[in-house]
Amino acid sequence: MSHPVSYRVVGNVGVVTIDNPPVNAFSLAVRKGLNDTISDAIADDSGIILIACAGRTFVAGADISEFGKPPEDPWLPEVLDNIENSPKPVVTAVHGTALGGGFELVLASHYRCALASAKVGLPEVHLGLLPGAGGTQRTPRLAGVEAALELMTSGRPIPAGKAQAAGLIDEVFDDDLEGNALRWCEQLLADGKGPVKVSEKAVPQVDAAVFDGARQLLAKRARGQLAPFRIVDCVEAATRLPYPQGAEFEREQFAECMASPQSAAMRHLFFAERQAAKVRDLPKDTSLRNIRSVAVIGAGTMGGGIAMSCANVGIPVKLLEVDAAALERGFGVIEGNYAKTVKKGRLSQEEAAARRGRIEGTTDYADLADADLVIEAVFEDPELKKTIFRKLDEVCKPGAILATNTSYQDVDAIAGVTNRPGDCLGLHFFSPANVMKLLEVVRGAKTDDDVLATAIRFAKTIRKVPAVARVCYGFIGNRMFNPYIREAQKLLIEGALPETVDAALYEFGMAMGPIAVSDLAGLDVGYKARMALPEEVRGDDTPFKVADALVEAGRLGQKSGAGFYTYDPETRRASPDPEVVTLIEKTSAELGVERRDIGAEEMVERCVFALVNEGLKILDEGIAQRPGDIDIVYLYGYGFAVHRGGPMFYADQVGLDHVLARVREFHERFGSDAPA
Ligand code: T1G
């Protein structure tokens, strides 16, 4: 908007209103408009200045779309310092979410009020940044060091009441923010309250151990990231430097983070996540079907987790199993999951009971007749899935959406057994479905537009991150994961050991190494899936000789106490197993492979570039819409390092020419035995 900041005087109060939809981001126009309007307000005969926002939220931060471009005056720190230096008291009134630079505006004002429903936060760390407009210096001056460190290194917003208790907000109103804020301003005037500069407050001193402790915690929680550690440095500086010097130190650290490849990667993911929910050829006005009730077929690990995801947001669920015993087992797992969350203090007993109460078991398909959405979540047997869809076609009401949670199978073939393929699609959840945020929405050849649009909206409703895939074996995530795991297996035969492959990919930033992941998923799962494949799809099985030998020896991975590693029955801690080393070396010998030392860099490139190579094929075939969609799949479904931006962004950063040259070299040296 050309004039996103307006001004009017109400009584003695100069009211500044920011109106820059959709989230009142601090664009250049907003910064200029606010700076100029504050100058006008200081010059007129109002006694006090109130800054508020129009629309659904207070300022949600700097305009991320401007990052990476040459910064233009006025810079946000300068605008906020002008506000703090106002000779008239300045009040900010928060609704919605005051985040990042938006909350830094609040901190630079002299008095702060908010609606009880509002939240405030400093989420810059999720963008590989730190609060760069005084936030690292003003927050500890109001809330103390430890609260400031938690707010900025977690990036998690807090409700207004909690912010008030921490000293970050002065007044909380239940409703009528403008009316209450105006009355409060008049009262402050009547009480003769003048400007109170946060920057002039002292930072409560803490023991140096607080900063060491914060760094140790971050070494685990934010492994490999830069910004969280720079936040600790800035807060530490606030304890020993006057505000101007501390603010200068903050600006230097902010500039380093802004210029970092990590921040570019994390800013890419911010927009990629929002793009992934948009389908290019879907008209914006596509109607949506109502999803008021859901049925889930199969009360196993996946079905139970899916049922919980729905119940957790208030959607009633019918959970169908073949018999009462299976249902009882399923509910046992569900109740156990809720009990664990209650025990961790993350859920009240009452709320857990309410959620559990929304899931009703049945063994009778007739009970699914009224469900708006049915999600089949039985094991990966294509014929069983088709049988179930034929049954659903008979019993479900017209307009019900029929989804399969299959990880690999042909969604079109499953839809094809019904008389309503337009109502069918894939909803591929990731295990554990009540925890993992990724939901692959698999668009069938005949899936109706409104079914697809409804599925995407449903994903957001149950707090998942949707990514749309077309039908192929493994869709996006699993199809790419196969060559990734294949390369890891090949490295074992060529000379590496499970712990060296895993260490290399863990250091790269993966949440878990590929061998450990294989043990976690169950070696038999991959084994059965591969054995069920037709020859031309399966490719050369040689790389899996070790894994298959382990399965045939009953070593299925974590679930059987041993796979590539052995697992402590109590702690599930993994330990290398000399027996597995012997098996690996024997397999190398049988295959006539002379084992060699393999460096971490080659191991990372072999595995990650295999991901990238398959991702490029997926884009080429139109299975995924955008490279960013693939990055989102890998961030939320496979624990890809957030500060690397996802496999496709990472490939762009290292250079696609380099990736291509290395992939060609690897294929020449080690064979490209992946399926065609
Ligand atoms: N800048 C630019 N665009 C933004 C934006 C921002 N800060 N926040 C949201 N958008 C766009 C978003 O891309 C989408 O666009 C639309 O707004 C709705 O967003 C100096 C340096 C506020 C909780 O990190 O957390 O301040 O897809 O779908 O689910 O220290 O947006 O419609 O075209 O997410 O209701 C710090 C980021 C910035 C907050 C609303 N602030 N935003 O969630 O809507 S860095 C943030 C959010 C900074 C200072 C530093 C969420 C939200 P489109 P949405 P939502």
Residues whose N, C-alpha, C, O or C-beta is under 5 A from the ligand:
A	BS01	T1G	P22 V23 A25 A60 G61 A62 D63 I64 S65 T97 L99 G100 G101 P123 E124 L130 P131 G132 A133 R274
